[in-house]
Amino acid sequence: MYWILPRLIFCLCPELRKKVSEETAAKEALQAVYASLQRDHDDLEEAAIVACQGAEGEGGQSGTRWSVA
């Protein structure tokens, strides 16, 4: 019986439904941005590994740090 009251309040308050909908949309948008950034990070990490392996194969030294002046 107690579970009916929250559902009734939710159904009777269109402002609450709208706010929940907006919050859900915002969370989904942030999740999409996060997933995209994670893929970009993974791609950059993979490219860095490949570049380092290529440098090692061309006579570079493993573990060498590159610095930008």
mmJSON file of the N, C-alpha and C atoms, coordinates in Angstrom:
{"data_MODEL":{"atom_site":{
"group_PDB":["ATOM","ATOM","ATOM","ATOM","ATOM","ATOM","ATOM","ATOM","ATOM","ATOM","ATOM","ATOM","ATOM","ATOM","ATOM","ATOM","ATOM","ATOM","ATOM","ATOM","ATOM","ATOM","ATOM","ATOM","ATOM","ATOM","ATOM","ATOM","ATOM","ATOM","ATOM","ATOM","ATOM","ATOM","ATOM","ATOM","ATOM","ATOM","ATOM","ATOM","ATOM","ATOM","ATOM","ATOM","ATOM","ATOM","ATOM","ATOM","ATOM","ATOM","ATOM","ATOM","ATOM","ATOM","ATOM","ATOM","ATOM","ATOM","ATOM","ATOM","ATOM","ATOM","ATOM","ATOM","ATOM","ATOM","ATOM","ATOM","ATOM","ATOM","ATOM","ATOM","ATOM","ATOM","ATOM","ATOM","ATOM","ATOM","ATOM","ATOM","ATOM","ATOM","ATOM","ATOM","ATOM","ATOM","ATOM","ATOM","ATOM","ATOM","ATOM","ATOM","ATOM","ATOM","ATOM","ATOM","ATOM","ATOM","ATOM","ATOM","ATOM","ATOM","ATOM","ATOM","ATOM","ATOM","ATOM","ATOM","ATOM","ATOM","ATOM","ATOM","ATOM","ATOM","ATOM","ATOM","ATOM","ATOM","ATOM","ATOM","ATOM","ATOM","ATOM","ATOM","ATOM","ATOM","ATOM","ATOM","ATOM","ATOM","ATOM","ATOM","ATOM","ATOM","ATOM","ATOM","ATOM","ATOM","ATOM","ATOM","ATOM","ATOM","ATOM","ATOM","ATOM","ATOM","ATOM","ATOM","ATOM","ATOM","ATOM","ATOM","ATOM","ATOM","ATOM","ATOM","ATOM","ATOM","ATOM","ATOM","ATOM","ATOM","ATOM","ATOM","ATOM","ATOM","ATOM","ATOM","ATOM","ATOM","ATOM","ATOM","ATOM","ATOM","ATOM","ATOM","ATOM","ATOM","ATOM","ATOM","ATOM","ATOM","ATOM","ATOM","ATOM","ATOM","ATOM","ATOM","ATOM","ATOM","ATOM","ATOM","ATOM","ATOM","ATOM","ATOM","ATOM","ATOM","ATOM","ATOM","ATOM","ATOM","ATOM","ATOM","ATOM","ATOM","ATOM"],
"id":[1,2,3,4,5,6,7,8,9,10,11,12,13,14,15,16,17,18,19,20,21,22,23,24,25,26,27,28,29,30,31,32,33,34,35,36,37,38,39,40,41,42,43,44,45,46,47,48,49,50,51,52,53,54,55,56,57,58,59,60,61,62,63,64,65,66,67,68,69,70,71,72,73,74,75,76,77,78,79,80,81,82,83,84,85,86,87,88,89,90,91,92,93,94,95,96,97,98,99,100,101,102,103,104,105,106,107,108,109,110,111,112,113,114,115,116,117,118,119,120,121,122,123,124,125,126,127,128,129,130,131,132,133,134,135,136,137,138,139,140,141,142,143,144,145,146,147,148,149,150,151,152,153,154,155,156,157,158,159,160,161,162,163,164,165,166,167,168,169,170,171,172,173,174,175,176,177,178,179,180,181,182,183,184,185,186,187,188,189,190,191,192,193,194,195,196,197,198,199,200,201,202,203,204,205,206,207],
"type_symbol":["N","C","C","N","C","C","N","C","C","N","C","C","N","C","C","N","C","C","N","C","C","N","C","C","N","C","C","N","C","C","N","C","C","N","C","C","N","C","C","N","C","C","N","C","C","N","C","C","N","C","C","N","C","C","N","C","C","N","C","C","N","C","C","N","C","C","N","C","C","N","C","C","N","C","C","N","C","C","N","C","C","N","C","C","N","C","C","N","C","C","N","C","C","N","C","C","N","C","C","N","C","C","N","C","C","N","C","C","N","C","C","N","C","C","N","C","C","N","C","C","N","C","C","N","C","C","N","C","C","N","C","C","N","C","C","N","C","C","N","C","C","N","C","C","N","C","C","N","C","C","N","C","C","N","C","C","N","C","C","N","C","C","N","C","C","N","C","C","N","C","C","N","C","C","N","C","C","N","C","C","N","C","C","N","C","C","N","C","C","N","C","C","N","C","C","N","C","C","N","C","C","N","C","C","N","C","C"],
"label_atom_id":["N","CA","C","N","CA","C","N","CA","C","N","CA","C","N","CA","C","N","CA","C","N","CA","C","N","CA","C","N","CA","C","N","CA","C","N","CA","C","N","CA","C","N","CA","C","N","CA","C","N","CA","C","N","CA","C","N","CA","C","N","CA","C","N","CA","C","N","CA","C","N","CA","C","N","CA","C","N","CA","C","N","CA","C","N","CA","C","N","CA","C","N","CA","C","N","CA","C","N","CA","C","N","CA","C","N","CA","C","N","CA","C","N","CA","C","N","CA","C","N","CA","C","N","CA","C","N","CA","C","N","CA","C","N","CA","C","N","CA","C","N","CA","C","N","CA","C","N","CA","C","N","CA","C","N","CA","C","N","CA","C","N","CA","C","N","CA","C","N","CA","C","N","CA","C","N","CA","C","N","CA","C","N","CA","C","N","CA","C","N","CA","C","N","CA","C","N","CA","C","N","CA","C","N","CA","C","N","CA","C","N","CA","C","N","CA","C","N","CA","C","N","CA","C","N","CA","C","N","CA","C","N","CA","C","N","CA","C","N","CA","C"],
"label_alt_id":[null,null,null,null,null,null,null,null,null,null,null,null,null,null,null,null,null,null,null,null,null,null,null,null,null,null,null,null,null,null,null,null,null,null,null,null,null,null,null,null,null,null,null,null,null,null,null,null,null,null,null,null,null,null,null,null,null,null,null,null,null,null,null,null,null,null,null,null,null,null,null,null,null,null,null,null,null,null,null,null,null,null,null,null,null,null,null,null,null,null,null,null,null,null,null,null,null,null,null,null,null,null,null,null,null,null,null,null,null,null,null,null,null,null,null,null,null,null,null,null,null,null,null,null,null,null,null,null,null,null,null,null,null,null,null,null,null,null,null,null,null,null,null,null,null,null,null,null,null,null,null,null,null,null,null,null,null,null,null,null,null,null,null,null,null,null,null,null,null,null,null,null,null,null,null,null,null,null,null,null,null,null,null,null,null,null,null,null,null,null,null,null,null,null,null,null,null,null,null,null,null,null,null,null,null,null,null],
"label_comp_id":["MET","MET","MET","TYR","TYR","TYR","TRP","TRP","TRP","ILE","ILE","ILE","LEU","LEU","LEU","PRO","PRO","PRO","ARG","ARG","ARG","LEU","LEU","LEU","ILE","ILE","ILE","PHE","PHE","PHE","CYS","CYS","CYS","LEU","LEU","LEU","CYS","CYS","CYS","PRO","PRO","PRO","GLU","GLU","GLU","LEU","LEU","LEU","ARG","ARG","ARG","LYS","LYS","LYS","LYS","LYS","LYS","VAL","VAL","VAL","SER","SER","SER","GLU","GLU","GLU","GLU","GLU","GLU","THR","THR","THR","ALA","ALA","ALA","ALA","ALA","ALA","LYS","LYS","LYS","GLU","GLU","GLU","ALA","ALA","ALA","LEU","LEU","LEU","GLN","GLN","GLN","ALA","ALA","ALA","VAL","VAL","VAL","TYR","TYR","TYR","ALA","ALA","ALA","SER","SER","SER","LEU","LEU","LEU","GLN","GLN","GLN","ARG","ARG","ARG","ASP","ASP","ASP","HIS","HIS","HIS","ASP","ASP","ASP","ASP","ASP","ASP","LEU","LEU","LEU","GLU","GLU","GLU","GLU","GLU","GLU","ALA","ALA","ALA","ALA","ALA","ALA","ILE","ILE","ILE","VAL","VAL","VAL","ALA","ALA","ALA","CYS","CYS","CYS","GLN","GLN","GLN","GLY","GLY","GLY","ALA","ALA","ALA","GLU","GLU","GLU","GLY","GLY","GLY","GLU","GLU","GLU","GLY","GLY","GLY","GLY","GLY","GLY","GLN","GLN","GLN","SER","SER","SER","GLY","GLY","GLY","THR","THR","THR","ARG","ARG","ARG","TRP","TRP","TRP","SER","SER","SER","VAL","VAL","VAL","ALA","ALA","ALA"],
"label_asym_id":["A","A","A","A","A","A","A","A","A","A","A","A","A","A","A","A","A","A","A","A","A","A","A","A","A","A","A","A","A","A","A","A","A","A","A","A","A","A","A","A","A","A","A","A","A","A","A","A","A","A","A","A","A","A","A","A","A","A","A","A","A","A","A","A","A","A","A","A","A","A","A","A","A","A","A","A","A","A","A","A","A","A","A","A","A","A","A","A","A","A","A","A","A","A","A","A","A","A","A","A","A","A","A","A","A","A","A","A","A","A","A","A","A","A","A","A","A","A","A","A","A","A","A","A","A","A","A","A","A","A","A","A","A","A","A","A","A","A","A","A","A","A","A","A","A","A","A","A","A","A","A","A","A","A","A","A","A","A","A","A","A","A","A","A","A","A","A","A","A","A","A","A","A","A","A","A","A","A","A","A","A","A","A","A","A","A","A","A","A","A","A","A","A","A","A","A","A","A","A","A","A","A","A","A","A","A","A"],
"label_entity_id":["1","1","1","1","1","1","1","1","1","1","1","1","1","1","1","1","1","1","1","1","1","1","1","1","1","1","1","1","1","1","1","1","1","1","1","1","1","1","1","1","1","1","1","1","1","1","1","1","1","1","1","1","1","1","1","1","1","1","1","1","1","1","1","1","1","1","1","1","1","1","1","1","1","1","1","1","1","1","1","1","1","1","1","1","1","1","1","1","1","1","1","1","1","1","1","1","1","1","1","1","1","1","1","1","1","1","1","1","1","1","1","1","1","1","1","1","1","1","1","1","1","1","1","1","1","1","1","1","1","1","1","1","1","1","1","1","1","1","1","1","1","1","1","1","1","1","1","1","1","1","1","1","1","1","1","1","1","1","1","1","1","1","1","1","1","1","1","1","1","1","1","1","1","1","1","1","1","1","1","1","1","1","1","1","1","1","1","1","1","1","1","1","1","1","1","1","1","1","1","1","1","1","1","1","1","1","1"],
"label_seq_id":[1,1,1,2,2,2,3,3,3,4,4,4,5,5,5,6,6,6,7,7,7,8,8,8,9,9,9,10,10,10,11,11,11,12,12,12,13,13,13,14,14,14,15,15,15,16,16,16,17,17,17,18,18,18,19,19,19,20,20,20,21,21,21,22,22,22,23,23,23,24,24,24,25,25,25,26,26,26,27,27,27,28,28,28,29,29,29,30,30,30,31,31,31,32,32,32,33,33,33,34,34,34,35,35,35,36,36,36,37,37,37,38,38,38,39,39,39,40,40,40,41,41,41,42,42,42,43,43,43,44,44,44,45,45,45,46,46,46,47,47,47,48,48,48,49,49,49,50,50,50,51,51,51,52,52,52,53,53,53,54,54,54,55,55,55,56,56,56,57,57,57,58,58,58,59,59,59,60,60,60,61,61,61,62,62,62,63,63,63,64,64,64,65,65,65,66,66,66,67,67,67,68,68,68,69,69,69],
"pdbx_PDB_ins_code":[null,null,null,null,null,null,null,null,null,null,null,null,null,null,null,null,null,null,null,null,null,null,null,null,null,null,null,null,null,null,null,null,null,null,null,null,null,null,null,null,null,null,null,null,null,null,null,null,null,null,null,null,null,null,null,null,null,null,null,null,null,null,null,null,null,null,null,null,null,null,null,null,null,null,null,null,null,null,null,null,null,null,null,null,null,null,null,null,null,null,null,null,null,null,null,null,null,null,null,null,null,null,null,null,null,null,null,null,null,null,null,null,null,null,null,null,null,null,null,null,null,null,null,null,null,null,null,null,null,null,null,null,null,null,null,null,null,null,null,null,null,null,null,null,null,null,null,null,null,null,null,null,null,null,null,null,null,null,null,null,null,null,null,null,null,null,null,null,null,null,null,null,null,null,null,null,null,null,null,null,null,null,null,null,null,null,null,null,null,null,null,null,null,null,null,null,null,null,null,null,null,null,null,null,null,null,null],
"Cartn_x":[0.814,0.0,0.867,2.026,2.872,3.503,3.662,4.282,3.36,2.073,1.108,1.294,1.543,1.653,2.739,3.961,4.97,4.576,3.981,3.554,2.429,1.516,0.41,0.927,1.866,2.448,3.159,3.908,4.629,3.659,2.539,1.555,0.824,0.649,-0.116,0.741,2.042,2.933,3.665,3.101,3.77,5.127,5.279,6.564,7.63,7.259,8.201,8.584,7.6,7.889,8.827,8.577,9.421,10.848,10.995,12.32,13.076,12.392,13.025,13.447,12.588,12.906,14.126,14.177,15.323,16.605,16.506,17.685,18.177,17.251,17.617,18.297,17.767,18.362,19.767,19.939,21.258,22.253,21.826,22.714,23.086,22.136,22.417,23.397,23.238,24.16,25.567,25.68,26.994,27.624,26.806,27.325,27.847,27.159,27.599,28.922,29.054,30.301,31.433,31.163,32.186,32.641,31.684,32.026,32.874,32.538,33.306,34.731,34.858,36.183,36.996,36.345,37.044,37.571,36.761,37.211,38.39,38.297,39.406,40.678,40.545,41.697,42.293,41.449,41.929,42.65,42.085,42.724,44.089,44.173,45.448,46.469,46.011,46.915,47.466,46.601,47.032,48.024,47.743,48.638,50.001,50.003,51.268,52.081,51.413,52.111,52.723,51.937,52.433,53.615,53.526,54.617,55.878,55.717,56.884,57.504,56.661,57.182,57.902,57.385,58.043,59.374,59.441,60.687,61.72,61.296,62.21,62.754,61.892,62.302,63.26,63.269,64.144,65.417,65.73,66.953,66.757,65.527,65.261,65.441,65.536,65.733,64.415,64.176,62.983,63.088,61.997,61.984,62.499,62.879,63.366,62.208,62.416,61.367,61.591,60.532,60.59,60.094,60.811,60.352,60.11,59.118,58.772,59.296,60.09,60.693,59.715],
"Cartn_y":[-1.195,0.0,1.272,1.212,2.397,2.772,1.825,2.103,2.886,2.941,3.652,5.166,5.68,7.122,7.772,7.25,7.898,7.884,6.804,6.747,7.729,7.878,8.81,10.237,10.58,11.924,12.193,11.197,11.346,11.584,10.856,10.999,12.336,12.857,14.09,15.348,15.194,16.356,16.39,17.054,17.115,17.822,18.763,19.443,18.452,17.553,16.545,15.605,15.18,14.31,15.003,16.296,17.05,17.147,17.442,17.56,16.239,15.149,13.829,13.514,13.849,13.62,14.43,15.693,16.542,16.019,15.595,15.077,13.791,12.95,11.713,12.015,12.96,13.343,13.91,14.709,15.276,14.18,13.236,12.123,11.289,11.044,10.274,11.024,12.337,13.136,13.097,13.226,13.154,11.774,10.736,9.387,9.215,9.79,9.708,10.45,11.621,12.383,11.604,11.047,10.263,9.071,8.356,7.196,7.617,8.752,9.253,9.621,10.304,10.663,9.426,8.42,7.186,6.501,6.488,5.9,6.686,8.032,8.865,8.577,8.462,8.157,6.809,5.814,4.484,4.515,5.277,5.393,6.073,7.136,7.836,6.96,6.216,5.313,4.255,3.696,2.681,3.279,4.493,5.149,5.426,5.813,6.071,4.796,3.709,2.424,2.009,2.137,1.782,2.671,3.964,4.889,4.532,4.208,3.84,2.539,1.595,0.332,0.557,1.447,1.776,2.45,3.33,4.017,3.026,2.076,1.056,0.21,-0.075,-0.873,-0.138,1.178,1.993,2.395,1.732,2.029,2.937,3.291,4.11,3.299,3.971,3.278,3.163,1.996,1.773,2.574,3.191,3.926,5.351,5.785,7.15,8.115,9.189,10.196,11.298,11.677,12.789,14.016,15.108,16.338,17.39,18.221,19.304,20.583,21.308,22.539,23.68],
"Cartn_z":[0.0,0.0,0.0,0.665,0.762,-0.569,-1.469,-2.758,-3.68,-3.372,-4.224,-4.114,-2.926,-2.717,-3.572,-3.58,-4.452,-5.923,-6.371,-7.776,-8.051,-7.107,-7.257,-7.311,-6.437,-6.429,-7.752,-8.232,-9.489,-10.643,-10.655,-11.743,-11.684,-10.492,-10.34,-10.465,-10.552,-10.611,-11.946,-12.937,-14.235,-14.165,-13.225,-13.077,-12.644,-11.75,-11.27,-12.406,-13.178,-14.329,-15.306,-15.55,-16.483,-15.945,-14.657,-14.054,-14.128,-13.831,-13.884,-15.31,-16.268,-17.674,-18.11,-17.692,-18.032,-17.395,-16.149,-15.456,-16.123,-16.511,-17.196,-18.524,-19.276,-20.56,-20.354,-19.31,-19.031,-18.665,-17.858,-17.481,-18.702,-19.581,-20.796,-21.7,-21.801,-22.617,-22.038,-20.725,-20.088,-20.279,-20.199,-20.397,-21.823,-22.798,-24.192,-24.379,-23.759,-23.851,-23.189,-22.021,-21.312,-22.162,-22.759,-23.586,-24.785,-25.389,-26.526,-26.106,-24.973,-24.472,-24.118,-23.575,-23.232,-24.496,-25.565,-26.834,-27.394,-27.325,-27.807,-27.016,-25.707,-24.855,-25.233,-25.415,-25.788,-27.132,-28.088,-29.407,-29.298,-28.51,-28.335,-27.623,-26.642,-25.928,-26.869,-27.694,-28.663,-29.665,-30.142,-31.091,-30.453,-29.184,-28.496,-28.346,-28.039,-27.901,-29.233,-30.307,-31.637,-32.01,-31.721,-32.049,-31.264,-29.997,-29.186,-29.675,-30.023,-30.541,-31.857,-32.686,-33.948,-33.715,-32.725,-32.406,-31.892,-31.1,-30.595,-31.739,-32.708,-33.851,-34.775,-34.7,-35.552,-34.818,-33.728,-32.998,-31.807,-31.503,-30.326,-29.06,-27.954,-26.69,-25.953,-25.397,-24.601,-23.311,-22.907,-21.66,-21.771,-22.948,-23.114,-22.986,-22.249,-22.109,-23.125,-23.776,-24.72,-23.992,-24.141,-23.492,-24.562,-24.287,-25.193,-24.583,-25.33,-24.788,-24.88],
"occupancy":[1.0,1.0,1.0,1.0,1.0,1.0,1.0,1.0,1.0,1.0,1.0,1.0,1.0,1.0,1.0,1.0,1.0,1.0,1.0,1.0,1.0,1.0,1.0,1.0,1.0,1.0,1.0,1.0,1.0,1.0,1.0,1.0,1.0,1.0,1.0,1.0,1.0,1.0,1.0,1.0,1.0,1.0,1.0,1.0,1.0,1.0,1.0,1.0,1.0,1.0,1.0,1.0,1.0,1.0,1.0,1.0,1.0,1.0,1.0,1.0,1.0,1.0,1.0,1.0,1.0,1.0,1.0,1.0,1.0,1.0,1.0,1.0,1.0,1.0,1.0,1.0,1.0,1.0,1.0,1.0,1.0,1.0,1.0,1.0,1.0,1.0,1.0,1.0,1.0,1.0,1.0,1.0,1.0,1.0,1.0,1.0,1.0,1.0,1.0,1.0,1.0,1.0,1.0,1.0,1.0,1.0,1.0,1.0,1.0,1.0,1.0,1.0,1.0,1.0,1.0,1.0,1.0,1.0,1.0,1.0,1.0,1.0,1.0,1.0,1.0,1.0,1.0,1.0,1.0,1.0,1.0,1.0,1.0,1.0,1.0,1.0,1.0,1.0,1.0,1.0,1.0,1.0,1.0,1.0,1.0,1.0,1.0,1.0,1.0,1.0,1.0,1.0,1.0,1.0,1.0,1.0,1.0,1.0,1.0,1.0,1.0,1.0,1.0,1.0,1.0,1.0,1.0,1.0,1.0,1.0,1.0,1.0,1.0,1.0,1.0,1.0,1.0,1.0,1.0,1.0,1.0,1.0,1.0,1.0,1.0,1.0,1.0,1.0,1.0,1.0,1.0,1.0,1.0,1.0,1.0,1.0,1.0,1.0,1.0,1.0,1.0,1.0,1.0,1.0,1.0,1.0,1.0],
"B_iso_or_equiv":[0.0,0.0,0.0,0.0,0.0,0.0,0.0,0.0,0.0,0.0,0.0,0.0,0.0,0.0,0.0,0.0,0.0,0.0,0.0,0.0,0.0,0.0,0.0,0.0,0.0,0.0,0.0,0.0,0.0,0.0,0.0,0.0,0.0,0.0,0.0,0.0,0.0,0.0,0.0,0.0,0.0,0.0,0.0,0.0,0.0,0.0,0.0,0.0,0.0,0.0,0.0,0.0,0.0,0.0,0.0,0.0,0.0,0.0,0.0,0.0,0.0,0.0,0.0,0.0,0.0,0.0,0.0,0.0,0.0,0.0,0.0,0.0,0.0,0.0,0.0,0.0,0.0,0.0,0.0,0.0,0.0,0.0,0.0,0.0,0.0,0.0,0.0,0.0,0.0,0.0,0.0,0.0,0.0,0.0,0.0,0.0,0.0,0.0,0.0,0.0,0.0,0.0,0.0,0.0,0.0,0.0,0.0,0.0,0.0,0.0,0.0,0.0,0.0,0.0,0.0,0.0,0.0,0.0,0.0,0.0,0.0,0.0,0.0,0.0,0.0,0.0,0.0,0.0,0.0,0.0,0.0,0.0,0.0,0.0,0.0,0.0,0.0,0.0,0.0,0.0,0.0,0.0,0.0,0.0,0.0,0.0,0.0,0.0,0.0,0.0,0.0,0.0,0.0,0.0,0.0,0.0,0.0,0.0,0.0,0.0,0.0,0.0,0.0,0.0,0.0,0.0,0.0,0.0,0.0,0.0,0.0,0.0,0.0,0.0,0.0,0.0,0.0,0.0,0.0,0.0,0.0,0.0,0.0,0.0,0.0,0.0,0.0,0.0,0.0,0.0,0.0,0.0,0.0,0.0,0.0,0.0,0.0,0.0,0.0,0.0,0.0,0.0,0.0,0.0,0.0,0.0,0.0],
"pdbx_formal_charge":[null,null,null,null,null,null,null,null,null,null,null,null,null,null,null,null,null,null,null,null,null,null,null,null,null,null,null,null,null,null,null,null,null,null,null,null,null,null,null,null,null,null,null,null,null,null,null,null,null,null,null,null,null,null,null,null,null,null,null,null,null,null,null,null,null,null,null,null,null,null,null,null,null,null,null,null,null,null,null,null,null,null,null,null,null,null,null,null,null,null,null,null,null,null,null,null,null,null,null,null,null,null,null,null,null,null,null,null,null,null,null,null,null,null,null,null,null,null,null,null,null,null,null,null,null,null,null,null,null,null,null,null,null,null,null,null,null,null,null,null,null,null,null,null,null,null,null,null,null,null,null,null,null,null,null,null,null,null,null,null,null,null,null,null,null,null,null,null,null,null,null,null,null,null,null,null,null,null,null,null,null,null,null,null,null,null,null,null,null,null,null,null,null,null,null,null,null,null,null,null,null,null,null,null,null,null,null],
"auth_seq_id":[1,1,1,2,2,2,3,3,3,4,4,4,5,5,5,6,6,6,7,7,7,8,8,8,9,9,9,10,10,10,11,11,11,12,12,12,13,13,13,14,14,14,15,15,15,16,16,16,17,17,17,18,18,18,19,19,19,20,20,20,21,21,21,22,22,22,23,23,23,24,24,24,25,25,25,26,26,26,27,27,27,28,28,28,29,29,29,30,30,30,31,31,31,32,32,32,33,33,33,34,34,34,35,35,35,36,36,36,37,37,37,38,38,38,39,39,39,40,40,40,41,41,41,42,42,42,43,43,43,44,44,44,45,45,45,46,46,46,47,47,47,48,48,48,49,49,49,50,50,50,51,51,51,52,52,52,53,53,53,54,54,54,55,55,55,56,56,56,57,57,57,58,58,58,59,59,59,60,60,60,61,61,61,62,62,62,63,63,63,64,64,64,65,65,65,66,66,66,67,67,67,68,68,68,69,69,69],
"auth_comp_id":["MET","MET","MET","TYR","TYR","TYR","TRP","TRP","TRP","ILE","ILE","ILE","LEU","LEU","LEU","PRO","PRO","PRO","ARG","ARG","ARG","LEU","LEU","LEU","ILE","ILE","ILE","PHE","PHE","PHE","CYS","CYS","CYS","LEU","LEU","LEU","CYS","CYS","CYS","PRO","PRO","PRO","GLU","GLU","GLU","LEU","LEU","LEU","ARG","ARG","ARG","LYS","LYS","LYS","LYS","LYS","LYS","VAL","VAL","VAL","SER","SER","SER","GLU","GLU","GLU","GLU","GLU","GLU","THR","THR","THR","ALA","ALA","ALA","ALA","ALA","ALA","LYS","LYS","LYS","GLU","GLU","GLU","ALA","ALA","ALA","LEU","LEU","LEU","GLN","GLN","GLN","ALA","ALA","ALA","VAL","VAL","VAL","TYR","TYR","TYR","ALA","ALA","ALA","SER","SER","SER","LEU","LEU","LEU","GLN","GLN","GLN","ARG","ARG","ARG","ASP","ASP","ASP","HIS","HIS","HIS","ASP","ASP","ASP","ASP","ASP","ASP","LEU","LEU","LEU","GLU","GLU","GLU","GLU","GLU","GLU","ALA","ALA","ALA","ALA","ALA","ALA","ILE","ILE","ILE","VAL","VAL","VAL","ALA","ALA","ALA","CYS","CYS","CYS","GLN","GLN","GLN","GLY","GLY","GLY","ALA","ALA","ALA","GLU","GLU","GLU","GLY","GLY","GLY","GLU","GLU","GLU","GLY","GLY","GLY","GLY","GLY","GLY","GLN","GLN","GLN","SER","SER","SER","GLY","GLY","GLY","THR","THR","THR","ARG","ARG","ARG","TRP","TRP","TRP","SER","SER","SER","VAL","VAL","VAL","ALA","ALA","ALA"],
"auth_asym_id":["A","A","A","A","A","A","A","A","A","A","A","A","A","A","A","A","A","A","A","A","A","A","A","A","A","A","A","A","A","A","A","A","A","A","A","A","A","A","A","A","A","A","A","A","A","A","A","A","A","A","A","A","A","A","A","A","A","A","A","A","A","A","A","A","A","A","A","A","A","A","A","A","A","A","A","A","A","A","A","A","A","A","A","A","A","A","A","A","A","A","A","A","A","A","A","A","A","A","A","A","A","A","A","A","A","A","A","A","A","A","A","A","A","A","A","A","A","A","A","A","A","A","A","A","A","A","A","A","A","A","A","A","A","A","A","A","A","A","A","A","A","A","A","A","A","A","A","A","A","A","A","A","A","A","A","A","A","A","A","A","A","A","A","A","A","A","A","A","A","A","A","A","A","A","A","A","A","A","A","A","A","A","A","A","A","A","A","A","A","A","A","A","A","A","A","A","A","A","A","A","A","A","A","A","A","A","A"],
"auth_atom_id":["N","CA","C","N","CA","C","N","CA","C","N","CA","C","N","CA","C","N","CA","C","N","CA","C","N","CA","C","N","CA","C","N","CA","C","N","CA","C","N","CA","C","N","CA","C","N","CA","C","N","CA","C","N","CA","C","N","CA","C","N","CA","C","N","CA","C","N","CA","C","N","CA","C","N","CA","C","N","CA","C","N","CA","C","N","CA","C","N","CA","C","N","CA","C","N","CA","C","N","CA","C","N","CA","C","N","CA","C","N","CA","C","N","CA","C","N","CA","C","N","CA","C","N","CA","C","N","CA","C","N","CA","C","N","CA","C","N","CA","C","N","CA","C","N","CA","C","N","CA","C","N","CA","C","N","CA","C","N","CA","C","N","CA","C","N","CA","C","N","CA","C","N","CA","C","N","CA","C","N","CA","C","N","CA","C","N","CA","C","N","CA","C","N","CA","C","N","CA","C","N","CA","C","N","CA","C","N","CA","C","N","CA","C","N","CA","C","N","CA","C","N","CA","C","N","CA","C","N","CA","C","N","CA","C","N","CA","C","N","CA","C"],
"pdbx_PDB_model_num":[1,1,1,1,1,1,1,1,1,1,1,1,1,1,1,1,1,1,1,1,1,1,1,1,1,1,1,1,1,1,1,1,1,1,1,1,1,1,1,1,1,1,1,1,1,1,1,1,1,1,1,1,1,1,1,1,1,1,1,1,1,1,1,1,1,1,1,1,1,1,1,1,1,1,1,1,1,1,1,1,1,1,1,1,1,1,1,1,1,1,1,1,1,1,1,1,1,1,1,1,1,1,1,1,1,1,1,1,1,1,1,1,1,1,1,1,1,1,1,1,1,1,1,1,1,1,1,1,1,1,1,1,1,1,1,1,1,1,1,1,1,1,1,1,1,1,1,1,1,1,1,1,1,1,1,1,1,1,1,1,1,1,1,1,1,1,1,1,1,1,1,1,1,1,1,1,1,1,1,1,1,1,1,1,1,1,1,1,1,1,1,1,1,1,1,1,1,1,1,1,1,1,1,1,1,1,1]
}}}
